[in-house]
Amino acid sequence: MIRCIAIDDEPLALDVLEDFIEQVPFLELVQTCQSAVEALELLHKENIQLIFLDIQMPQISGVQFLKSLDKRPKVIFTTAYSDYALEGFNLDAVDYLLKPFTFERFLKAVNKAYQQINMQPTDTTSPEDVPPQPKEYMFVKSGYDIIKVRYDEIRYIEGLKDYVKIHTDGKTIVSLMSMKVLAEELPENFVRVHRSFIVNFERITLVKKRKVHIQQVEIPIGEVYREAFLEKLKQER
């Protein structure tokens, strides 16, 4: 049995979730909550394995609420806005239900949650003793598509005002995103060498004077980033 809660500031949305949850034999609805504050208090008291979480709520959004949790249950986002899908995926949400959703679509999402929860280790090791596994990919919005990009396939990233160009082994992906936001998503082996360039340190083939080479591509090293880059280069020797 999966113990779950539903968080939504709209009573009618909670009624739909409660009805759907009652129809699934392996789900146990512990409580419905109309605010993140109410849910936070409940999470401290109860062992909750799954949250159905609305995104657009007063005071604090569902995304902000999830980021604030030290220990996160599995989450299925429920929202009327598709714009948050990318951020939901990058927060490792199980699924993203766009309102109004059918019971069939709901069932598909909870089956995914069931698979993930039951694949978790059943030994007595405390979660605090298990080091978190680093993510190997991210999701990037490009036009109307959301593309899965593996970090090890990225060669370098080029900033173009409000856009970025992600150069991978197979293609170049253009996304409406700032370099600063993207840099926060990337693991430590990505290094900013210029205000317009981030490079995958593992893909560097040559460093010559004030330029980094990734195969045939030459990328300048900006003066602001030079010292930090050389320090990392020294550490990797």
C-alpha positions in Angstrom: 0.0 0.0 0.0 1.3 3.4 -1.0 0.5 6.2 1.5 -0.2 9.4 -0.3 -1.5 13.0 0.2 -3.0 15.5 -2.3 -2.2 19.2 -2.2 -4.3 21.7 -4.1 -5.9 25.0 -3.3 -9.0 24.2 -5.3 -11.5 22.0 -3.5 -13.0 20.6 -6.7 -9.5 19.4 -7.8 -9.1 17.7 -4.5 -12.5 16.0 -4.9 -11.4 14.6 -8.3 -8.1 13.3 -6.9 -9.8 11.8 -3.8 -12.3 9.9 -6.1 -9.5 8.6 -8.4 -7.3 7.6 -5.5 -10.1 5.6 -3.9 -10.5 3.5 -7.1 -6.8 2.3 -7.0 -6.3 -0.6 -4.6 -2.7 0.1 -3.8 -3.2 3.8 -2.8 -4.1 4.9 0.7 -5.1 8.6 0.9 -3.8 9.9 4.3 -5.2 13.4 3.9 -6.0 16.2 1.4 -4.4 19.6 1.9 -5.3 23.0 0.6 -1.9 24.6 1.2 1.7 23.7 1.3 2.0 24.9 4.9 -0.7 22.4 6.0 1.1 19.6 4.0 4.5 20.4 5.5 3.1 19.8 9.0 1.6 16.5 7.9 4.9 15.3 6.3 6.6 15.8 9.7 4.1 13.5 11.4 3.3 10.8 8.8 5.3 8.5 6.5 4.2 9.7 3.1 5.5 8.0 0.0 3.7 9.9 -2.7 2.4 13.5 -3.2 -0.1 14.7 -5.7 1.0 18.3 -6.0 -0.5 21.3 -7.7 1.9 23.9 -8.9 0.0 27.2 -9.0 -0.9 27.9 -5.3 -0.9 31.0 -3.2 2.0 31.9 -0.8 4.3 29.2 -2.2 4.2 27.3 -5.5 4.3 23.5 -5.7 7.8 23.7 -7.2 9.1 26.0 -4.4 7.5 23.7 -1.8 9.2 20.6 -3.3 12.6 22.3 -3.5 12.2 23.2 0.2 11.9 19.5 1.3 15.1 17.8 2.6 13.5 14.4 2.2 11.3 14.2 -0.8 8.6 11.6 -1.4 7.7 10.7 -4.9 5.7 13.4 -6.6 3.1 13.6 -9.4 2.5 17.2 -10.4 -1.1 18.2 -11.2 -1.6 21.5 -12.9 -3.5 23.4 -15.5 -0.3 25.0 -16.9 2.0 23.1 -19.3 4.8 25.7 -18.9 6.1 24.0 -15.7 6.6 20.6 -17.3 10.4 21.1 -17.8 11.0 22.1 -14.2 8.9 19.2 -13.0 11.0 16.7 -14.9 14.2 18.3 -13.6 12.9 17.8 -10.1 12.6 14.1 -10.8 8.8 14.1 -10.7 7.2 10.8 -11.4 4.8 12.3 -13.9 3.1 15.5 -14.8 -0.7 15.5 -15.1 -2.3 18.4 -17.1 -5.8 19.3 -15.8 -8.3 18.2 -16.6 -6.9 14.6 -16.8 -8.8 11.4 -17.2 -8.8 8.4 -14.8 -6.9 6.4 -17.5 -4.1 9.1 -17.5 -4.1 9.2 -13.7 -3.8 5.4 -13.6 -0.8 5.5 -15.9 0.9 8.0 -13.6 0.3 6.1 -10.4 1.5 2.8 -12.0 4.8 4.6 -12.7 4.9 5.7 -9.1 4.2 2.1 -7.9 7.1 0.8 -10.1 9.5 3.4 -8.7 8.5 3.0 -5.1 8.7 -0.7 -5.2 12.1 -0.7 -6.9 13.6 1.2 -3.9 15.9 -0.8 -1.6 14.2 -2.7 1.2 17.2 -3.2 3.5 17.6 -1.4 6.8 20.2 1.1 5.7 19.2 4.6 6.7 18.5 7.0 3.7 21.1 9.4 5.2 23.8 6.7 4.8 23.1 6.2 1.1 24.9 8.8 -1.0 22.6 10.4 -3.6 23.2 9.2 -7.2 24.1 12.0 -9.5 21.8 12.6 -12.4 23.1 11.7 -15.8 20.8 13.9 -17.9 18.5 16.9 -17.9 15.4 17.9 -19.9 15.6 21.0 -22.1 12.7 22.8 -23.7 13.4 23.5 -27.4 10.4 25.1 -29.2 7.4 23.0 -28.4 9.6 19.9 -27.6 11.1 18.8 -24.3 14.3 17.0 -25.1 16.3 14.6 -22.8 20.0 15.5 -23.0 22.7 13.3 -21.5 25.5 15.3 -19.8 28.2 13.0 -21.3 27.0 13.8 -24.8 27.4 17.6 -24.4 30.6 19.0 -25.8 30.1 22.7 -25.0 27.3 25.3 -24.6 27.1 28.7 -26.3 25.2 31.6 -24.9 23.3 33.9 -27.4 21.5 36.7 -25.4 18.3 35.0 -24.1 19.1 31.7 -25.8 21.6 28.9 -25.4 23.0 26.5 -28.0 23.8 23.1 -26.6 26.3 21.4 -28.8 26.2 17.6 -28.4 27.7 14.7 -30.3 24.7 14.3 -32.5 23.1 17.7 -32.8 22.8 21.3 -31.6 19.8 22.1 -29.4 18.6 25.7 -29.2 16.7 26.6 -26.0 15.2 29.8 -24.5 17.3 29.9 -21.3 20.0 32.0 -19.7 23.5 30.7 -19.2 23.2 31.3 -15.4 20.1 29.1 -15.1 21.6 26.4 -17.2 24.9 26.4 -15.2 23.0 25.6 -12.1 21.6 22.4 -13.7 25.0 21.2 -14.8 27.3 18.9 -12.8 30.8 19.9 -11.7 32.7 18.8 -14.8 31.1 21.7 -16.7 33.2 24.8 -16.5 32.4 28.3 -17.6 35.4 29.6 -19.5 33.9 32.7 -21.1 30.7 34.8 -20.6 29.4 33.1 -23.7 30.8 29.5 -23.3 30.5 26.6 -20.9 32.6 23.5 -21.7 32.4 19.9 -20.7 35.9 19.6 -19.0 36.0 15.9 -20.0 35.7 16.7 -23.7 38.6 19.2 -23.8 41.3 17.9 -26.3 43.8 20.8 -26.0 44.4 24.0 -24.1 46.6 26.4 -26.0 47.4 29.9 -24.8 44.0 31.5 -24.2 41.9 29.0 -26.0 40.3 25.7 -25.2 40.0 23.1 -28.0 37.2 20.6 -28.2 38.2 18.6 -31.3 38.2 21.2 -34.1 36.4 23.9 -32.2 38.3 26.7 -30.6 36.7 28.4 -27.6 38.2 31.6 -26.0 39.1 31.7 -22.3 37.8 35.0 -20.9 40.0 36.9 -18.5 37.3 36.8 -15.7 37.2 33.0 -15.9 40.9 32.3 -16.6 42.1 31.8 -13.0 39.3 29.4 -12.0 39.8 27.4 -15.1 43.5 27.1 -14.7 43.0 26.1 -11.0 40.7 23.3 -12.1 43.1 22.2 -14.8 45.8 22.0 -12.2 43.6 19.8 -9.9 42.9 17.4 -12.8 46.5 16.8 -13.7 
